[in-house]
């Protein structure tokens, strides 16, 4: 969706560009992930792969997949993408993998600085920053295993700095909901909080509108 509006700077600290491309092909072309992984594509699959790749090549996605990026390197990548044309957004996957430029800093202080840096990048370039973050395992001990804001791993600064916090939850113990993902809007500085349900399409590495109304 962001790529429909302009350039998107992607900083992928976890997955390499090849893996990202594979997931995009699966999502865009509706090609089964396991078929791609096992080289079990039929002629129809190959047609969908070719069409998906053509679409992806036209998307203004600029991926930096170097591991261990620092805040300065992320900002430099965003700046270089902004020079290519209007910047629609920034995606960082994920915050806890951003390296510190000063190894003497403790982990909590460092992640607080990363969180604030994302906020400043959003303001400097006047665009949304979608920053993925890990949760701790406390939610697994909770009835229903539903995540909460306090589960954001290692620092409360992410909760404080973010305008919107979306928590994703799947109830793997309830077979009737195996194909659902709950999107919990735990914080929304400019609107309502609440919950929505999306359809989980793991074979396409994607989620889709489940046709349910927003319940603030």
C-alpha positions as CSV (number, residue, x, y, z in Angstrom):
1,X,0.0,0.0,0.0
2,X,2.8,2.4,0.9
3,X,4.5,1.7,-2.5
4,X,1.3,3.0,-4.2
5,X,2.0,6.4,-2.8
6,X,5.7,6.8,-3.4
7,X,9.2,5.5,-2.5
8,X,9.5,3.2,0.4
9,X,12.8,2.8,2.3
10,X,13.0,-0.7,3.8
11,X,15.7,-1.6,6.4
12,X,15.6,-5.3,6.8
13,X,17.9,-6.3,9.6
14,X,16.5,-9.9,9.9
15,X,15.8,-11.2,6.4
16,X,17.9,-10.8,3.3
17,X,16.6,-9.2,0.1
18,X,16.2,-12.6,-1.6
19,X,13.9,-13.9,1.2
20,X,11.9,-10.7,1.1
21,X,11.6,-11.1,-2.7
22,X,10.3,-14.6,-2.3
23,X,7.6,-13.5,0.2
24,X,6.6,-10.7,-2.1
25,X,6.2,-13.0,-5.0
26,X,4.1,-15.3,-2.9
27,X,1.9,-12.5,-1.8
28,X,1.5,-10.6,-5.1
29,X,1.3,-13.7,-7.3
30,X,-0.6,-16.0,-5.0
31,X,2.1,-18.6,-5.3
32,X,2.2,-21.2,-2.5
33,X,5.3,-20.7,-0.3
34,X,6.0,-24.4,0.1
35,X,5.9,-24.9,-3.6
36,X,8.5,-22.2,-4.1
37,X,10.7,-23.5,-1.3
38,X,10.5,-27.1,-2.6
39,X,10.9,-26.1,-6.3
40,X,7.5,-27.7,-7.0
41,X,6.1,-25.1,-9.3
42,X,3.8,-26.0,-12.2
43,X,3.4,-24.0,-15.4
44,X,0.6,-21.9,-13.9
45,X,2.7,-21.2,-10.9
46,X,5.6,-20.0,-13.1
47,X,3.3,-17.7,-15.0
48,X,2.1,-16.2,-11.7
49,X,5.8,-15.9,-10.5
50,X,6.7,-14.0,-13.7
51,X,3.7,-11.7,-13.5
52,X,4.4,-11.0,-9.8
53,X,8.1,-10.3,-10.4
54,X,7.2,-7.8,-13.1
55,X,4.9,-6.0,-10.7
56,X,7.4,-6.0,-7.9
57,X,10.1,-4.6,-10.2
58,X,7.8,-1.6,-10.8
59,X,7.3,-1.0,-7.1
60,X,9.5,1.8,-5.7
61,X,10.9,-0.4,-2.9
62,X,14.5,0.4,-1.8
63,X,15.8,-2.4,0.4
64,X,18.9,-2.2,2.6
65,X,19.4,-5.7,4.0
66,X,22.7,-5.2,5.7
67,X,22.7,-6.9,9.2
68,X,23.7,-4.9,12.2
69,X,22.7,-1.5,10.9
70,X,23.0,1.5,13.2
71,X,20.7,4.5,13.5
72,X,23.0,6.6,11.4
73,X,23.0,4.0,8.6
74,X,19.3,3.7,8.7
75,X,18.9,7.5,8.4
76,X,21.4,7.6,5.6
77,X,19.5,5.0,3.7
78,X,16.2,6.9,4.2
79,X,17.8,10.1,3.0
80,X,19.2,8.5,-0.1
81,X,15.7,7.1,-1.0
82,X,14.1,10.5,-0.4
83,X,16.5,12.0,-2.9
84,X,15.1,9.6,-5.6
85,X,11.5,11.0,-5.2
86,X,8.6,11.5,-2.8
87,X,9.0,9.3,0.2
88,X,5.8,7.4,1.2
89,X,7.2,5.6,4.2
90,X,10.0,3.7,6.0
91,X,9.9,0.1,7.2
92,X,12.4,-1.2,9.8
93,X,12.5,-4.9,10.6
94,X,13.1,-4.9,13.5
95,X,14.0,-2.4,16.3
96,X,15.8,-4.8,18.6
97,X,18.3,-5.7,15.9
98,X,19.5,-2.1,15.4
99,X,23.1,-2.0,16.5
100,X,24.5,0.5,19.0
101,X,27.3,2.8,17.9
102,X,28.6,2.8,21.5
103,X,29.0,-0.7,23.0
104,X,29.3,0.9,26.5
105,X,25.6,1.8,26.6
106,X,23.3,-0.6,28.3
107,X,20.6,-2.3,26.3
108,X,17.6,-0.3,27.6
109,X,19.3,3.1,27.0
110,X,20.2,2.0,23.5
111,X,16.7,0.8,22.5
112,X,15.3,4.0,24.0
113,X,17.5,6.0,21.6
114,X,16.5,3.7,18.7
115,X,12.8,4.4,19.4
116,X,13.3,8.1,19.6
117,X,15.3,8.1,16.4
118,X,12.4,6.4,14.6
119,X,10.2,9.2,15.8
120,X,12.6,11.9,14.6
121,X,13.0,10.2,11.2
122,X,9.2,10.3,10.8
123,X,9.2,14.0,11.6
124,X,12.3,14.9,9.5
125,X,11.0,13.2,6.4
126,X,7.3,13.8,7.0
127,X,6.3,10.2,6.5
128,X,5.1,7.2,8.5
129,X,7.7,4.9,10.0
130,X,6.6,1.3,10.4
131,X,8.9,-0.2,13.0
132,X,8.5,-3.9,13.9
133,X,9.4,-5.0,17.4
134,X,9.7,-8.1,19.4
135,X,7.5,-8.9,22.4
136,X,8.7,-10.7,25.5
137,X,7.3,-14.1,26.5
138,X,5.0,-12.9,29.3
139,X,2.0,-13.1,27.1
140,X,2.5,-16.9,26.7
141,X,1.9,-17.3,30.4
142,X,-1.3,-15.2,30.4
143,X,-4.8,-16.8,29.9
144,X,-5.6,-16.5,26.2
145,X,-2.0,-15.5,25.5
146,X,-3.1,-12.1,24.4
147,X,-0.2,-9.6,24.1
148,X,-0.3,-6.2,26.0
149,X,1.6,-3.0,25.6
150,X,3.8,-3.9,28.6
151,X,5.0,-7.0,26.6
152,X,7.1,-4.8,24.3
153,X,10.6,-6.2,24.8
154,X,13.3,-4.5,26.9
155,X,12.1,-0.9,27.0
156,X,9.0,1.1,27.6
157,X,10.2,3.9,25.2
158,X,8.7,2.2,22.2
159,X,5.2,2.5,23.8
160,X,5.9,6.1,24.8
161,X,7.2,7.2,21.4
162,X,4.9,5.4,19.0
163,X,1.8,7.1,17.8
164,X,0.1,3.8,17.0
165,X,0.9,0.3,18.5
166,X,-0.6,-2.7,16.7
167,X,-0.2,-6.1,18.5
168,X,-0.7,-9.3,16.5
169,X,-2.1,-12.3,18.1
170,X,-3.1,-15.8,17.0
171,X,-4.9,-18.3,19.2
172,X,-3.2,-21.5,18.2
173,X,-5.1,-23.5,20.9
174,X,-8.4,-22.8,19.3
175,X,-8.7,-24.7,16.0
176,X,-11.8,-22.8,15.0
177,X,-9.6,-19.6,14.8
178,X,-6.6,-21.2,13.2
179,X,-7.1,-19.0,10.1
180,X,-7.5,-15.8,12.0
181,X,-5.1,-13.1,13.3
182,X,-6.3,-10.6,15.9
183,X,-4.9,-7.1,15.4
184,X,-5.1,-5.3,18.7
185,X,-4.9,-1.5,18.4
186,X,-3.3,-1.1,21.9
187,X,-2.4,2.6,21.4
188,X,-3.7,5.2,18.9
189,X,-2.7,8.7,19.6
190,X,-5.0,10.1,16.9
191,X,-8.0,7.8,17.1
192,X,-9.7,4.9,18.8
193,X,-8.2,1.7,20.2
194,X,-9.9,-1.6,19.7
195,X,-9.5,-4.9,17.8
196,X,-9.9,-6.2,14.2
197,X,-9.7,-9.7,12.8
198,X,-7.7,-10.5,9.7
199,X,-7.6,-13.8,7.7
200,X,-4.2,-15.5,8.1
201,X,-2.9,-16.9,4.8
202,X,0.3,-18.5,5.9
203,X,0.8,-20.3,2.6
204,X,1.0,-16.8,0.9
205,X,2.9,-15.2,3.8
206,X,0.2,-12.6,4.1
207,X,-2.9,-11.4,5.9
208,X,-6.2,-10.1,4.4
209,X,-9.4,-8.4,5.4
210,X,-11.6,-11.0,6.9
211,X,-14.7,-8.9,6.1
212,X,-15.4,-8.0,9.7
213,X,-16.3,-4.5,10.8
214,X,-13.9,-2.5,12.9
215,X,-14.9,-2.7,16.6
216,X,-13.4,0.3,18.5
